[in-house]
């Protein structure tokens, strides 16, 4: 069983244990082509048992240290990863902020699963972890991300030229944020 943190109507949003690496590997391999245009270039080692297990161990350590929160979206039977949702670059002190990143399986796009996930996880980040700001950025032509973030309440704050190297080239990004209404 995964280390379950958040449950929604259709998802279990969790951290994986190292021995559950096959679940993440299957997701990554199934979506390799689909995610390529939205992620940094990946070499073959990224998909190896060693590297995936190491990333899961690092995610558990980051969670324990409260420096990042690397969740996977699981179906209700916990036997298939449907996507990922990460809150990284956590900064405490006067900023109290983190960056959101996410991806969903090609076959599960358009079903509202990521909106369901983001509503639950942002609530967790604000209520349980007491962050004040969550920042999320997207490539301007990624209209799915634009609509998803907007539906969850993220507001556009700016535009960054040549912001991240994605799919082998430096790409502009739209900058958005969601502010904790209670904090």
N, C-alpha and C positions, 0 to 999 in steps of 0.2 A: 504494500500500500504506500502511496506517496505521502509526503508530509503535507497534509491538506491545511490550507490557511483560510480559504474563502470558498463558499459554495453559493451558486446561483441556481436558477431554475434548470438550466441546461448544462452547466459547467461545474467542474471542480478545478479551482485555480490554486496551484500548489507548487511546492518545491519538490524536485525529484531526489531520490537517494542514488548514490553512485551505481548500485546494482541495477537500477532502472534505466541505464543508459540506452538499451535497445529502443525504448519508446521515443527518446529524443532523436536517436539516429534514424529511425524510420521516418519521422517527421521531416528531418533535414534532407534526407535523400529524396523523399516524395516531392518536396517543394524546392529542390535545388534550382531548377530552371525558373520557376515562378518567382522566387525571391531574388534572383541574380540582379535584376535591374534596380532593386531597392536597397542592396547591401554592399559592403566592401567586397572586392574580389576575394574568393576563398580558394586556397590550394587544397589538394586532396587530403592532407593531414587533418584539416578541419573536421572531416567526417569520420576520422578513425576512432576506434573504441577508446584508445588512450586519451586523445584530446577531448572527446565528449565527456568522459568520466572525470577528467581534470576540471573541465568547466563546471560540471555539476558540483564537485567538491568545493571549488572556489565560490560557487553561488551559495552553498550552505555556510561557508565561512563568512562571506559578505553579509548574509542574513544575520548570523550570530553577532557580527560586529556592527550591524545596522548601517552599513556603508552602501549597500545596494540590495535590490530585491528582484531576483530573477525568477519570475513565475512561468509556469507552463499552464496552458489551458487543456484540461483533460475532459474527455467525455465522461458521462456519469458512471460508467463501469471502470474508469481509470485504466483503460487498456489502449488508449490512443491519444497522442498529443495532437490537438487541433490548432494550436498556435502558441505564441509566446508573448509575454508582457513584462517588460523590464523597467524598473525605476532605478536608474544608476546615477552616478556622480552626486550622491547625497552629500549635502553640505548642511551642517548645523550652525550654531551661532546665530548671528543676526540675519542670515539669509534664509535658513530653514527651507531648502529647495532641493529638487532633484529633476532629472531628465527622464522622460518617458520614451520608450521605444516599444514597438509591437509588430507582430506579423501573424497572419492567419493562413491556414492551408488554402490552396487554390480552390479546392472543391467546397469549401465552407464560406467563401466570400458571398456577400449579399444576403446573409441570413440573420444579420443583427447580432451575431455572437461576440464580435469585438466590442460593440457598444455595450452589450451586457457585461462583458468582462471589465471594460474601462469604468463603467459606473460603479461596479463593486470594488475594484482595486483602488480607484481614486478615493472612494469613501474610506477604505481601509487606511490608505496613506495619510489622509487628513485626520480621521478620528482616532485611529490606534497609534499611528506614528507621529502625529502632531506636526506634520509638515505644513508650511504656509503656502508654498508655490510648487506647482508641477509644470515643467516646460516640455513642450513637444514640438518638433520641427518636421516639416515634410517638404519633399521636392515639389515645386510648383505644379507640375502636371499630374501629380498623384491626387486626383479628385476624390478617390475613395477615402484616403486619409483625411483630406480636407473636410469631407462630409461627416466622417466618423467623429473627428475631434470637435467639430462644431456642434454636433448632436449631443455630445457629452458636456458641452459648456466652455470649451477652450476658446479663447479670443485671440485674434491676430494682434501681434505686438510689433512685428517688424519683418524685415527681409534681409537675409545675409547672403551676400555674393560669395561664390566659391567657398562654401561653408564646410562641406564634408566631401571626402573622396569616396564616391559611390559608383559601383560598376566600372571602376577603373578611371574615372575622371572626376575632377572637382566640380561640384554641383551647387547651385544656389538653393537656398531653403527659405521657406516661410516660417517665421518664428511665432509660436503661440504659447499661451500659458493659461492655466486654471488656478485661481486663487481660492484658498480655503475660506469659505464664507463665515466660518465660526472662529477663525484664528487670525 
